[in-house]
Amino acid sequence: MLRFEVSVEDLLRSRFALSPAMDLCFLLRSLAGQDRPLPRAWAGGLLPAFERLRRETELNAALALHTPRSGPNFVAPPPRGLNQTWADDLAMIRATPLEAARHEIATNATGPLARDPRVRAVLDSTDVVARIAEAMDQAWHELLATDWSQLRAICERDVVHRVGVIGEHGWVTTIESLHPSIAWQAGGIELGHFPQVGTVRLAGDGLLLIPSVFIANIAAHLEDPWPRTLIYRARGTAALWGEQESVPRPDALTALVGRSRARLLLALDAPASTSHLARSLAMAPGAVGDHLAILRGAGLLVRARSGRSVLYRRTPLGEALVAGSG
C-alpha cells in the first residue's frame, strides 16, 4: 500500500494538470504490449503505423526505457498546468541534460529491447536525447495528434467535474472518487492498488492530479523532478475502450428533441463549455452553441461563468428528461 500524508497546506497547494507526453507514453506502451491492450478496432488502425515507426525511426530506443512498472522522467516531463501542449512537452524533452538522460537510461534500459544493437547504439550516443525526442515527435503526429483534441476535451471535462465535486463535497470525496482502491484514512490518502511502498509526506507541496485517457488503473510519481503526483483514469473514457457505461438509452430523448440535442443533454452529466462539448462530441462549435441556446430556452440547461469559460449544466427538468429517457 502507498500512503500520502496530507496537511491542510497540502490541500491548498494541490492542483490539476494535463500531460500530452504522459498519454503518448501510455499509448506507446499499450501498442507495444507493455500495458493494457487497446480495443481491437483502435489498435488495428494504429498498429501498422506504429510498427513502421519502430522500423524507420528510433522509437524502439524510447520503448526500451520503459519497465513493466515505470518509465523515464525525461520523455514525460512534469506538466506545468492545464494548458500544457505537446509542443511544451517536446521542448522540455529536448532540453534534458545529457547526464540526466544517461542516468535514467542506466536505471531503466535493462530489458531485452535495450540489448538490441541498433537500440543500444542510440542509447549510447551523445545525441540520444535529440534522437529520442524526434522519434516521439513523429509518433505523436502519426498516432495521437489527430485524436488529441477530442481526447483532451475528455480530460478537461474531467477536471471541471472534479473541481465541482471539491466545491460541493470537499477534497475527501474528490480524492476517493479517482479510483476504487483510494481511501482517505486518518489525515492521509491510502492507495491499496500499490504494493508495499510505504508512507510519502507531501511536506506542504501539495499533490498534482493528472487525468489520462489511456492509463489502465492509477499511477504515481514519488521522486524528483516530479512533484508528488497521481495519474488517474479520466471520466468518460469507457466508451473509448468499448466498455459498458451506465448511461441512459437516448432513443426516446432523440425522438423528442432530436439526435444532436439528445447527445448534448446526455453529455452534460458534468458541466462543460461549448468548446469542450464540440471537441468531445466531434461537432461544429457553432452548431453546439445553437443547440445549447435552444435547450437553455426550453429550461433544460442553465449556464454560469467559471474563470474564462461559460459552463452549461442540466436543470432539474433536464435531469428528469434524461432519467426518463432510460
C-alpha positions as protocol buffer text, in pm:
chain_id: "A"
residue {
  index: 1
  type: MET
  ca { x: 0 y: 0 z: 0 }
}
residue {
  index: 2
  type: LEU
  ca { x: 104 y: 359 z: -69 }
}
residue {
  index: 3
  type: ARG
  ca { x: 6 y: 635 z: 172 }
}
residue {
  index: 4
  type: PHE
  ca { x: 37 y: 1011 z: 127 }
}
residue {
  index: 5
  type: GLU
  ca { x: 49 y: 1214 z: 447 }
}
residue {
  index: 6
  type: VAL
  ca { x: -155 y: 1527 z: 376 }
}
residue {
  index: 7
  type: SER
  ca { x: -172 y: 1856 z: 564 }
}
residue {
  index: 8
  type: VAL
  ca { x: -411 y: 2147 z: 522 }
}
residue {
  index: 9
  type: GLU
  ca { x: -136 y: 2335 z: 338 }
}
residue {
  index: 10
  type: ASP
  ca { x: -100 y: 2039 z: 101 }
}
residue {
  index: 11
  type: LEU
  ca { x: -468 y: 2061 z: 10 }
}
residue {
  index: 12
  type: LEU
  ca { x: -434 y: 2434 z: -54 }
}
residue {
  index: 13
  type: ARG
  ca { x: -143 y: 2367 z: -292 }
}
residue {
  index: 14
  type: SER
  ca { x: -291 y: 2064 z: -471 }
}
residue {
  index: 15
  type: ARG
  ca { x: -380 y: 2123 z: -835 }
}
residue {
  index: 16
  type: PHE
  ca { x: -470 y: 1960 z: -1168 }
}
residue {
  index: 17
  type: ALA
  ca { x: -268 y: 1943 z: -1489 }
}
residue {
  index: 18
  type: LEU
  ca { x: -276 y: 1773 z: -1830 }
}
residue {
  index: 19
  type: SER
  ca { x: 15 y: 1578 z: -1978 }
}
residue {
  index: 20
  type: PRO
  ca { x: 9 y: 1501 z: -2353 }
}
residue {
  index: 21
  type: ALA
  ca { x: 351 y: 1331 z: -2323 }
}
residue {
  index: 22
  type: MET
  ca { x: 227 y: 1105 z: -2045 }
}
residue {
  index: 23
  type: ASP
  ca { x: -69 y: 989 z: -2254 }
}
residue {
  index: 24
  type: LEU
  ca { x: 161 y: 933 z: -2553 }
}
residue {
  index: 25
  type: CYS
  ca { x: 379 y: 710 z: -2334 }
}
residue {
  index: 26
  type: PHE
  ca { x: 76 y: 513 z: -2213 }
}
residue {
  index: 27
  type: LEU
  ca { x: -40 y: 472 z: -2574 }
}
residue {
  index: 28
  type: LEU
  ca { x: 304 y: 351 z: -2689 }
}
residue {
  index: 29
  type: ARG
  ca { x: 320 y: 105 z: -2400 }
}
residue {
  index: 30
  type: SER
  ca { x: -21 y: -35 z: -2495 }
}
residue {
  index: 31
  type: LEU
  ca { x: 72 y: -73 z: -2862 }
}
residue {
  index: 32
  type: ALA
  ca { x: 398 y: -245 z: -2764 }
}
residue {
  index: 33
  type: GLY
  ca { x: 216 y: -493 z: -2541 }
}
residue {
  index: 34
  type: GLN
  ca { x: 371 y: -347 z: -2224 }
}
residue {
  index: 35
  type: ASP
  ca { x: 43 y: -225 z: -2079 }
}
residue {
  index: 36
  type: ARG
  ca { x: -331 y: -261 z: -2111 }
}
residue {
  index: 37
  type: PRO
  ca { x: -419 y: -366 z: -2470 }
}
residue {
  index: 38
  type: LEU
  ca { x: -610 y: -119 z: -2683 }
}
residue {
  index: 39
  type: PRO
  ca { x: -950 y: -224 z: -2822 }
}
residue {
  index: 40
  type: ARG
  ca { x: -905 y: -432 z: -3137 }
}
residue {
  index: 41
  type: ALA
  ca { x: -1057 y: -177 z: -3376 }
}
residue {
  index: 42
  type: TRP
  ca { x: -846 y: 105 z: -3237 }
}
residue {
  index: 43
  type: ALA
  ca { x: -528 y: -100 z: -3225 }
}
residue {
  index: 44
  type: GLY
  ca { x: -589 y: -223 z: -3580 }
}
residue {
  index: 45
  type: GLY
  ca { x: -592 y: 134 z: -3706 }
}
residue {
  index: 46
  type: LEU
  ca { x: -271 y: 232 z: -3525 }
}
residue {
  index: 47
  type: LEU
  ca { x: -53 y: -79 z: -3528 }
}
residue {
  index: 48
  type: PRO
  ca { x: 62 y: -57 z: -3894 }
}
residue {
  index: 49
  type: ALA
  ca { x: 192 y: 298 z: -3840 }
}
residue {
  index: 50
  type: PHE
  ca { x: 335 y: 201 z: -3501 }
}
residue {
  index: 51
  type: GLU
  ca { x: 530 y: -93 z: -3648 }
}
residue {
  index: 52
  type: ARG
  ca { x: 655 y: 123 z: -3935 }
}
residue {
  index: 53
  type: LEU
  ca { x: 777 y: 385 z: -3688 }
}
residue {
  index: 54
  type: ARG
  ca { x: 964 y: 115 z: -3498 }
}
residue {
  index: 55
  type: ARG
  ca { x: 1139 y: 15 z: -3820 }
}
residue {
  index: 56
  type: GLU
  ca { x: 1207 y: 361 z: -3965 }
}
residue {
  index: 57
  type: THR
  ca { x: 1271 y: 580 z: -3657 }
}
residue {
  index: 58
  type: GLU
  ca { x: 1442 y: 549 z: -3319 }
}
residue {
  index: 59
  type: LEU
  ca { x: 1111 y: 471 z: -3144 }
}
residue {
  index: 60
  type: ASN
  ca { x: 1244 y: 140 z: -3010 }
}
residue {
  index: 61
  type: ALA
  ca { x: 1503 y: 335 z: -2812 }
}
residue {
  index: 62
  type: ALA
  ca { x: 1220 y: 524 z: -2640 }
}
residue {
  index: 63
  type: LEU
  ca { x: 1031 y: 198 z: -2578 }
}
residue {
  index: 64
  type: ALA
  ca { x: 1343 y: 38 z: -2429 }
}
residue {
  index: 65
  type: LEU
  ca { x: 1333 y: 291 z: -2146 }
}
residue {
  index: 66
  type: HIS
  ca { x: 1002 y: 157 z: -2011 }
}
residue {
  index: 67
  type: THR
  ca { x: 991 y: -118 z: -1750 }
}
residue {
  index: 68
  type: PRO
  ca { x: 675 y: -312 z: -1651 }
}
residue {
  index: 69
  type: ARG
  ca { x: 612 y: -76 z: -1360 }
}
residue {
  index: 70
  type: SER
  ca { x: 779 y: 251 z: -1454 }
}
residue {
  index: 71
  type: GLY
  ca { x: 944 y: 465 z: -1719 }
}
residue {
  index: 72
  type: PRO
  ca { x: 1193 y: 751 z: -1752 }
}
residue {
  index: 73
  type: ASN
  ca { x: 1102 y: 1102 z: -1646 }
}
residue {
  index: 74
  type: PHE
  ca { x: 1266 y: 1288 z: -1930 }
}
residue {
  index: 75
  type: VAL
  ca { x: 1034 y: 1150 z: -2202 }
}
residue {
  index: 76
  type: ALA
  ca { x: 728 y: 1255 z: -1997 }
}
residue {
  index: 77
  type: PRO
  ca { x: 833 y: 1568 z: -1804 }
}
residue {
  index: 78
  type: PRO
  ca { x: 617 y: 1721 z: -1530 }
}
residue {
  index: 79
  type: PRO
  ca { x: 344 y: 1940 z: -1684 }
}
residue {
  index: 80
  type: ARG
  ca { x: 309 y: 2298 z: -1568 }
}
residue {
  index: 81
  type: GLY
  ca { x: -70 y: 2318 z: -1577 }
}
residue {
  index: 82
  type: LEU
  ca { x: -395 y: 2264 z: -1765 }
}
residue {
  index: 83
  type: ASN
  ca { x: -273 y: 2441 z: -2080 }
}
residue {
  index: 84
  type: GLN
  ca { x: 16 y: 2203 z: -2140 }
}
residue {
  index: 85
  type: THR
  ca { x: 62 y: 2118 z: -2508 }
}
residue {
  index: 86
  type: TRP
  ca { x: 271 y: 1861 z: -2692 }
}
residue {
  index: 87
  type: ALA
  ca { x: 495 y: 2147 z: -2809 }
}
residue {
  index: 88
  type: ASP
  ca { x: 559 y: 2235 z: -2443 }
}
residue {
  index: 89
  type: ASP
  ca { x: 642 y: 1874 z: -2361 }
}
residue {
  index: 90
  type: LEU
  ca { x: 866 y: 1831 z: -2664 }
}
residue {
  index: 91
  type: ALA
  ca { x: 1065 y: 2144 z: -2577 }
}
residue {
  index: 92
  type: MET
  ca { x: 1119 y: 2010 z: -2223 }
}
residue {
  index: 93
  type: ILE
  ca { x: 1225 y: 1668 z: -2355 }
}
residue {
  index: 94
  type: ARG
  ca { x: 1476 y: 1825 z: -2595 }
}
residue {
  index: 95
  type: ALA
  ca { x: 1616 y: 2039 z: -2312 }
}
residue {
  index: 96
  type: THR
  ca { x: 1706 y: 1734 z: -2100 }
}
residue {
  index: 97
  type: PRO
  ca { x: 2076 y: 1745 z: -1999 }
}
residue {
  index: 98
  type: LEU
  ca { x: 2274 y: 1451 z: -2136 }
}
residue {
  index: 99
  type: GLU
  ca { x: 2388 y: 1347 z: -1786 }
}
residue {
  index: 100
  type: ALA
  ca { x: 2028 y: 1328 z: -1661 }
}
residue {
  index: 101
  type: ALA
  ca { x: 1925 y: 1121 z: -1962 }
}
residue {
  index: 102
  type: ARG
  ca { x: 2220 y: 884 z: -1921 }
}
residue {
  index: 103
  type: HIS
  ca { x: 2130 y: 830 z: -1555 }
}
residue {
  index: 104
  type: GLU
  ca { x: 1773 y: 735 z: -1644 }
}
residue {
  index: 105
  type: ILE
  ca { x: 1887 y: 517 z: -1933 }
}
residue {
  index: 106
  type: ALA
  ca { x: 2121 y: 325 z: -1699 }
}
residue {
  index: 107
  type: THR
  ca { x: 1838 y: 278 z: -1450 }
}
residue {
  index: 108
  type: ASN
  ca { x: 1557 y: 183 z: -1689 }
}
residue {
  index: 109
  type: ALA
  ca { x: 1706 y: 38 z: -2009 }
}
residue {
  index: 110
  type: THR
  ca { x: 1773 y: -311 z: -1876 }
}
residue {
  index: 111
  type: GLY
  ca { x: 1532 y: -528 z: -2077 }
}
residue {
  index: 112
  type: PRO
  ca { x: 1578 y: -734 z: -2394 }
}
residue {
  index: 113
  type: LEU
  ca { x: 1494 y: -442 z: -2625 }
}
residue {
  index: 114
  type: ALA
  ca { x: 1781 y: -237 z: -2479 }
}
residue {
  index: 115
  type: ARG
  ca { x: 2025 y: -512 z: -2582 }
}
residue {
  index: 116
  type: ASP
  ca { x: 1933 y: -485 z: -2949 }
}
residue {
  index: 117
  type: PRO
  ca { x: 2247 y: -350 z: -3123 }
}
residue {
  index: 118
  type: ARG
  ca { x: 2062 y: -75 z: -3311 }
}
residue {
  index: 119
  type: VAL
  ca { x: 1881 y: 38 z: -2995 }
}
residue {
  index: 120
  type: ARG
  ca { x: 2198 y: 21 z: -2787 }
}
residue {
  index: 121
  type: ALA
  ca { x: 2380 y: 240 z: -3037 }
}
residue {
  index: 122
  type: VAL
  ca { x: 2114 y: 509 z: -2996 }
}
residue {
  index: 123
  type: LEU
  ca { x: 2111 y: 484 z: -2615 }
}
residue {
  index: 124
  type: ASP
  ca { x: 2492 y: 516 z: -2600 }
}
residue {
  index: 125
  type: SER
  ca { x: 2514 y: 806 z: -2846 }
}
residue {
  index: 126
  type: THR
  ca { x: 2591 y: 1163 z: -2743 }
}
residue {
  index: 127
  type: ASP
  ca { x: 2277 y: 1288 z: -2923 }
}
residue {
  index: 128
  type: VAL
  ca { x: 2045 y: 1031 z: -2763 }
}
residue {
  index: 129
  type: VAL
  ca { x: 1810 y: 1299 z: -2627 }
}
residue {
  index: 130
  type: ALA
  ca { x: 1758 y: 1461 z: -2968 }
}
residue {
  index: 131
  type: ARG
  ca { x: 1708 y: 1124 z: -3139 }
}
residue {
  index: 132
  type: ILE
  ca { x: 1452 y: 1001 z: -2886 }
}
residue {
  index: 133
  type: ALA
  ca { x: 1272 y: 1337 z: -2893 }
}
residue {
  index: 134
  type: GLU
  ca { x: 1249 y: 1323 z: -3274 }
}
residue {
  index: 135
  type: ALA
  ca { x: 1111 y: 967 z: -3263 }
}
residue {
  index: 136
  type: MET
  ca { x: 849 y: 1063 z: -3007 }
}
residue {
  index: 137
  type: ASP
  ca { x: 751 y: 1371 z: -3208 }
}
residue {
  index: 138
  type: GLN
  ca { x: 692 y: 1154 z: -3515 }
}
residue {
  index: 139
  type: ALA
  ca { x: 492 y: 908 z: -3303 }
}
residue {
  index: 140
  type: TRP
  ca { x: 282 y: 1193 z: -3167 }
}
residue {
  index: 141
  type: HIS
  ca { x: 194 y: 1326 z: -3511 }
}
residue {
  index: 142
  type: GLU
  ca { x: 121 y: 986 z: -3665 }
}
residue {
  index: 143
  type: LEU
  ca { x: -53 y: 810 z: -3375 }
}
residue {
  index: 144
  type: LEU
  ca { x: -216 y: 1065 z: -3148 }
}
residue {
  index: 145
  type: ALA
  ca { x: -230 y: 1421 z: -3286 }
}
residue {
  index: 146
  type: THR
  ca { x: -543 y: 1364 z: -3496 }
}
residue {
  index: 147
  type: ASP
  ca { x: -746 y: 1244 z: -3196 }
}
residue {
  index: 148
  type: TRP
  ca { x: -587 y: 1461 z: -2928 }
}
residue {
  index: 149
  type: SER
  ca { x: -835 y: 1747 z: -2946 }
}
residue {
  index: 150
  type: GLN
  ca { x: -1122 y: 1510 z: -2863 }
}
residue {
  index: 151
  type: LEU
  ca { x: -921 y: 1319 z: -2602 }
}
residue {
  index: 152
  type: ARG
  ca { x: -802 y: 1642 z: -2441 }
}
residue {
  index: 153
  type: ALA
  ca { x: -1162 y: 1758 z: -2413 }
}
residue {
  index: 154
  type: ILE
  ca { x: -1239 y: 1445 z: -2211 }
}
residue {
  index: 155
  type: CYS
  ca { x: -957 y: 1528 z: -1969 }
}
residue {
  index: 156
  type: GLU
  ca { x: -1063 y: 1893 z: -1945 }
}
residue {
  index: 157
  type: ARG
  ca { x: -1421 y: 1793 z: -1867 }
}
residue {
  index: 158
  type: ASP
  ca { x: -1294 y: 1554 z: -1603 }
}
residue {
  index: 159
  type: VAL
  ca { x: -1112 y: 1841 z: -1431 }
}
residue {
  index: 160
  type: VAL
  ca { x: -1424 y: 2059 z: -1446 }
}
residue {
  index: 161
  type: HIS
  ca { x: -1620 y: 1777 z: -1284 }
}
residue {
  index: 162
  type: ARG
  ca { x: -1360 y: 1720 z: -1008 }
}
residue {
  index: 163
  type: VAL
  ca { x: -1344 y: 2090 z: -925 }
}
residue {
  index: 164
  type: GLY
  ca { x: -1723 y: 2090 z: -895 }
}
residue {
  index: 165
  type: VAL
  ca { x: -1706 y: 1793 z: -657 }
}
residue {
  index: 166
  type: ILE
  ca { x: -1447 y: 1979 z: -446 }
}
residue {
  index: 167
  type: GLY
  ca { x: -1681 y: 2276 z: -422 }
}
residue {
  index: 168
  type: GLU
  ca { x: -1986 y: 2068 z: -336 }
}
residue {
  index: 169
  type: HIS
  ca { x: -1847 y: 1780 z: -130 }
}
residue {
  index: 170
  type: GLY
  ca { x: -1483 y: 1862 z: -47 }
}
residue {
  index: 171
  type: TRP
  ca { x: -1143 y: 1705 z: -112 }
}
residue {
  index: 172
  type: VAL
  ca { x: -1211 y: 1372 z: 61 }
}
residue {
  index: 173
  type: THR
  ca { x: -1493 y: 1278 z: -176 }
}
residue {
  index: 174
  type: THR
  ca { x: -1296 y: 1405 z: -475 }
}
residue {
  index: 175
  type: ILE
  ca { x: -983 y: 1204 z: -395 }
}
residue {
  index: 176
  type: GLU
  ca { x: -1175 y: 885 z: -316 }
}
residue {
  index: 177
  type: SER
  ca { x: -1364 y: 912 z: -648 }
}
residue {
  index: 178
  type: LEU
  ca { x: -1040 y: 887 z: -850 }
}
residue {
  index: 179
  type: HIS
  ca { x: -1009 y: 508 z: -811 }
}
residue {
  index: 180
  type: PRO
  ca { x: -1187 y: 234 z: -609 }
}
residue {
  index: 181
  type: SER
  ca { x: -865 y: 150 z: -424 }
}
residue {
  index: 182
  type: ILE
  ca { x: -824 y: 504 z: -281 }
}
residue {
  index: 183
  type: ALA
  ca { x: -941 y: 585 z: 69 }
}
residue {
  index: 184
  type: TRP
  ca { x: -894 y: 886 z: 298 }
}
residue {
  index: 185
  type: GLN
  ca { x: -779 y: 749 z: 632 }
}
residue {
  index: 186
  type: ALA
  ca { x: -664 y: 942 z: 941 }
}
residue {
  index: 187
  type: GLY
  ca { x: -539 y: 1251 z: 760 }
}
residue {
  index: 188
  type: GLY
  ca { x: -383 y: 1070 z: 465 }
}
residue {
  index: 189
  type: ILE
  ca { x: -455 y: 922 z: 123 }
}
residue {
  index: 190
  type: GLU
  ca { x: -415 y: 542 z: 107 }
}
residue {
  index: 191
  type: LEU
  ca { x: -387 y: 360 z: -226 }
}
residue {
  index: 192
  type: GLY
  ca { x: -443 y: -12 z: -191 }
}
residue {
  index: 193
  type: HIS
  ca { x: -370 y: -72 z: -561 }
}
residue {
  index: 194
  type: PHE
  ca { x: 3 y: -30 z: -496 }
}
residue {
  index: 195
  type: PRO
  ca { x: 241 y: -284 z: -341 }
}
residue {
  index: 196
  type: GLN
  ca { x: 411 y: -207 z: -10 }
}
residue {
  index: 197
  type: VAL
  ca { x: 558 y: 132 z: -95 }
}
residue {
  index: 198
  type: GLY
  ca { x: 515 y: 291 z: 246 }
}
residue {
  index: 199
  type: THR
  ca { x: 438 y: 648 z: 352 }
}
residue {
  index: 200
  type: VAL
  ca { x: 523 y: 956 z: 147 }
}
residue {
  index: 201
  type: ARG
  ca { x: 500 y: 1303 z: 302 }
}
residue {
  index: 202
  type: LEU
  ca { x: 386 y: 1582 z: 75 }
}
residue {
  index: 203
  type: ALA
  ca { x: 564 y: 1833 z: 302 }
}
residue {
  index: 204
  type: GLY
  ca { x: 344 y: 2126 z: 208 }
}
residue {
  index: 205
  type: ASP
  ca { x: 397 y: 2096 z: -167 }
}
residue {
  index: 206
  type: GLY
  ca { x: 52 y: 1955 z: -242 }
}
residue {
  index: 207
  type: LEU
  ca { x: -49 y: 1681 z: -482 }
}
residue {
  index: 208
  type: LEU
  ca { x: -51 y: 1705 z: -863 }
}
residue {
  index: 209
  type: LEU
  ca { x: -353 y: 1529 z: -1017 }
}
residue {
  index: 210
  type: ILE
  ca { x: -344 y: 1433 z: -1386 }
}
residue {
  index: 211
  type: PRO
  ca { x: -636 y: 1272 z: -1574 }
}
residue {
  index: 212
  type: SER
  ca { x: -540 y: 1031 z: -1853 }
}
residue {
  index: 213
  type: VAL
  ca { x: -740 y: 864 z: -2129 }
}
residue {
  index: 214
  type: PHE
  ca { x: -501 y: 570 z: -2169 }
}
residue {
  index: 215
  type: ILE
  ca { x: -400 y: 471 z: -1817 }
}
residue {
  index: 216
  type: ALA
  ca { x: -539 y: 135 z: -1710 }
}
residue {
  index: 217
  type: ASN
  ca { x: -577 y: 195 z: -1335 }
}
residue {
  index: 218
  type: ILE
  ca { x: -380 y: 455 z: -1143 }
}
residue {
  index: 219
  type: ALA
  ca { x: -14 y: 557 z: -1129 }
}
residue {
  index: 220
  type: ALA
  ca { x: 202 y: 776 z: -907 }
}
residue {
  index: 221
  type: HIS
  ca { x: 520 y: 980 z: -926 }
}
residue {
  index: 222
  type: LEU
  ca { x: 707 y: 986 z: -595 }
}
residue {
  index: 223
  type: GLU
  ca { x: 1054 y: 1116 z: -684 }
}
residue {
  index: 224
  type: ASP
  ca { x: 1208 y: 1435 z: -820 }
}
residue {
  index: 225
  type: PRO
  ca { x: 1193 y: 1607 z: -1064 }
}
residue {
  index: 226
  type: TRP
  ca { x: 820 y: 1534 z: -1049 }
}
residue {
  index: 227
  type: PRO
  ca { x: 608 y: 1673 z: -767 }
}
residue {
  index: 228
  type: ARG
  ca { x: 417 y: 1402 z: -581 }
}
residue {
  index: 229
  type: THR
  ca { x: 164 y: 1303 z: -843 }
}
residue {
  index: 230
  type: LEU
  ca { x: -138 y: 1081 z: -904 }
}
residue {
  index: 231
  type: ILE
  ca { x: -231 y: 993 z: -1263 }
}
residue {
  index: 232
  type: TYR
  ca { x: -585 y: 858 z: -1282 }
}
residue {
  index: 233
  type: ARG
  ca { x: -833 y: 749 z: -1545 }
}
residue {
  index: 234
  type: ALA
  ca { x: -1048 y: 1035 z: -1673 }
}
residue {
  index: 235
  type: ARG
  ca { x: -1424 y: 1007 z: -1660 }
}
residue {
  index: 236
  type: GLY
  ca { x: -1582 y: 934 z: -1997 }
}
residue {
  index: 237
  type: THR
  ca { x: -1309 y: 704 z: -2129 }
}
residue {
  index: 238
  type: ALA
  ca { x: -1513 y: 385 z: -2106 }
}
residue {
  index: 239
  type: ALA
  ca { x: -1670 y: 448 z: -2446 }
}
residue {
  index: 240
  type: LEU
  ca { x: -1321 y: 474 z: -2600 }
}
residue {
  index: 241
  type: TRP
  ca { x: -1240 y: 127 z: -2469 }
}
residue {
  index: 242
  type: GLY
  ca { x: -1569 y: -27 z: -2580 }
}
residue {
  index: 243
  type: GLU
  ca { x: -1681 y: -80 z: -2222 }
}
residue {
  index: 244
  type: GLN
  ca { x: -2029 y: -60 z: -2078 }
}
residue {
  index: 245
  type: GLU
  ca { x: -2125 y: 271 z: -1926 }
}
residue {
  index: 246
  type: SER
  ca { x: -2426 y: 337 z: -1709 }
}
residue {
  index: 247
  type: VAL
  ca { x: -2579 y: 600 z: -1936 }
}
residue {
  index: 248
  type: PRO
  ca { x: -2943 y: 618 z: -2041 }
}
residue {
  index: 249
  type: ARG
  ca { x: -3050 y: 496 z: -2382 }
}
residue {
  index: 250
  type: PRO
  ca { x: -3116 y: 806 z: -2593 }
}
residue {
  index: 251
  type: ASP
  ca { x: -3390 y: 662 z: -2817 }
}
residue {
  index: 252
  type: ALA
  ca { x: -3688 y: 832 z: -2653 }
}
residue {
  index: 253
  type: LEU
  ca { x: -3492 y: 1151 z: -2591 }
}
residue {
  index: 254
  type: THR
  ca { x: -3382 y: 1161 z: -2955 }
}
residue {
  index: 255
  type: ALA
  ca { x: -3740 y: 1129 z: -3071 }
}
residue {
  index: 256
  type: LEU
  ca { x: -3836 y: 1422 z: -2852 }
}
residue {
  index: 257
  type: VAL
  ca { x: -3556 y: 1676 z: -2903 }
}
residue {
  index: 258
  type: GLY
  ca { x: -3354 y: 1541 z: -3196 }
}
residue {
  index: 259
  type: ARG
  ca { x: -3029 y: 1343 z: -3212 }
}
residue {
  index: 260
  type: SER
  ca { x: -2781 y: 1629 z: -3167 }
}
residue {
  index: 261
  type: ARG
  ca { x: -2963 y: 1787 z: -2873 }
}
residue {
  index: 262
  type: ALA
  ca { x: -3008 y: 1446 z: -2712 }
}
residue {
  index: 263
  type: ARG
  ca { x: -2632 y: 1385 z: -2741 }
}
residue {
  index: 264
  type: LEU
  ca { x: -2561 y: 1720 z: -2577 }
}
residue {
  index: 265
  type: LEU
  ca { x: -2804 y: 1660 z: -2291 }
}
residue {
  index: 266
  type: LEU
  ca { x: -2658 y: 1315 z: -2226 }
}
residue {
  index: 267
  type: ALA
  ca { x: -2302 y: 1451 z: -2243 }
}
residue {
  index: 268
  type: LEU
  ca { x: -2376 y: 1712 z: -1976 }
}
residue {
  index: 269
  type: ASP
  ca { x: -2356 y: 1468 z: -1686 }
}
residue {
  index: 270
  type: ALA
  ca { x: -2088 y: 1716 z: -1572 }
}
residue {
  index: 271
  type: PRO
  ca { x: -2072 y: 2089 z: -1652 }
}
residue {
  index: 272
  type: ALA
  ca { x: -1896 y: 2168 z: -1979 }
}
residue {
  index: 273
  type: SER
  ca { x: -1826 y: 2458 z: -2211 }
}
residue {
  index: 274
  type: THR
  ca { x: -1924 y: 2487 z: -2576 }
}
residue {
  index: 275
  type: SER
  ca { x: -1569 y: 2411 z: -2688 }
}
residue {
  index: 276
  type: HIS
  ca { x: -1540 y: 2106 z: -2460 }
}
residue {
  index: 277
  type: LEU
  ca { x: -1865 y: 1965 z: -2595 }
}
residue {
  index: 278
  type: ALA
  ca { x: -1771 y: 2037 z: -2956 }
}
residue {
  index: 279
  type: ARG
  ca { x: -1436 y: 1857 z: -2922 }
}
residue {
  index: 280
  type: SER
  ca { x: -1560 y: 1559 z: -2722 }
}
residue {
  index: 281
  type: LEU
  ca { x: -1862 y: 1500 z: -2949 }
}
residue {
  index: 282
  type: ALA
  ca { x: -1683 y: 1596 z: -3275 }
}
residue {
  index: 283
  type: MET
  ca { x: -1946 y: 1860 z: -3355 }
}
residue {
  index: 284
  type: ALA
  ca { x: -1904 y: 2209 z: -3501 }
}
residue {
  index: 285
  type: PRO
  ca { x: -1880 y: 2474 z: -3225 }
}
residue {
  index: 286
  type: GLY
  ca { x: -2141 y: 2690 z: -3397 }
}
residue {
  index: 287
  type: ALA
  ca { x: -2390 y: 2405 z: -3414 }
}
residue {
  index: 288
  type: VAL
  ca { x: -2324 y: 2319 z: -3049 }
}
residue {
  index: 289
  type: GLY
  ca { x: -2386 y: 2681 z: -2949 }
}
residue {
  index: 290
  type: ASP
  ca { x: -2714 y: 2692 z: -3142 }
}
residue {
  index: 291
  type: HIS
  ca { x: -2841 y: 2368 z: -2984 }
}
residue {
  index: 292
  type: LEU
  ca { x: -2736 y: 2479 z: -2634 }
}
residue {
  index: 293
  type: ALA
  ca { x: -2927 y: 2805 z: -2678 }
}
residue {
  index: 294
  type: ILE
  ca { x: -3243 y: 2614 z: -2773 }
}
residue {
  index: 295
  type: LEU
  ca { x: -3206 y: 2371 z: -2482 }
}
residue {
  index: 296
  type: ARG
  ca { x: -3146 y: 2662 z: -2245 }
}
residue {
  index: 297
  type: GLY
  ca { x: -3451 y: 2845 z: -2381 }
}
residue {
  index: 298
  type: ALA
  ca { x: -3659 y: 2534 z: -2312 }
}
residue {
  index: 299
  type: GLY
  ca { x: -3547 y: 2532 z: -1949 }
}
residue {
  index: 300
  type: LEU
  ca { x: -3334 y: 2219 z: -1980 }
}
residue {
  index: 301
  type: LEU
  ca { x: -2997 y: 2389 z: -1923 }
}
residue {
  index: 302
  type: VAL
  ca { x: -2851 y: 2679 z: -1730 }
}
residue {
  index: 303
  type: ARG
  ca { x: -2513 y: 2842 z: -1775 }
}
residue {
  index: 304
  type: ALA
  ca { x: -2266 y: 3012 z: -1544 }
}
residue {
  index: 305
  type: ARG
  ca { x: -1922 y: 3166 z: -1589 }
}
residue {
  index: 306
  type: SER
  ca { x: -1622 y: 2982 z: -1444 }
}
residue {
  index: 307
  type: GLY
  ca { x: -1300 y: 3178 z: -1497 }
}
residue {
  index: 308
  type: ARG
  ca { x: -1273 y: 3244 z: -1869 }
}
residue {
  index: 309
  type: SER
  ca { x: -1525 y: 2972 z: -1964 }
}
residue {
  index: 310
  type: VAL
  ca { x: -1904 y: 2960 z: -1968 }
}
residue {
  index: 311
  type: LEU
  ca { x: -2018 y: 2620 z: -1841 }
}
residue {
  index: 312
  type: TYR
  ca { x: -2355 y: 2461 z: -1913 }
}
residue {
  index: 313
  type: ARG
  ca { x: -2529 y: 2214 z: -1684 }
}
residue {
  index: 314
  type: ARG
  ca { x: -2865 y: 2043 z: -1679 }
}
residue {
  index: 315
  type: THR
  ca { x: -3154 y: 2188 z: -1480 }
}
residue {
  index: 316
  type: PRO
  ca { x: -3375 y: 1960 z: -1267 }
}
residue {
  index: 317
  type: LEU
  ca { x: -3609 y: 1945 z: -1567 }
}
residue {
  index: 318
  type: GLY
  ca { x: -3318 y: 1843 z: -1791 }
}
residue {
  index: 319
  type: GLU
  ca { x: -3209 y: 1579 z: -1536 }
}
residue {
  index: 320
  type: ALA
  ca { x: -3563 y: 1441 z: -1523 }
}
residue {
  index: 321
  type: LEU
  ca { x: -3585 y: 1428 z: -1901 }
}
residue {
  index: 322
  type: VAL
  ca { x: -3255 y: 1238 z: -1928 }
}
residue {
  index: 323
  type: ALA
  ca { x: -3350 y: 999 z: -1646 }
}
residue {
  index: 324
  type: GLY
  ca { x: -3689 y: 934 z: -1807 }
}
residue {
  index: 325
  type: SER
  ca { x: -3529 y: 851 z: -2140 }
}
residue {
  index: 326
  type: GLY
  ca { x: -3376 y: 540 z: -1984 }
}
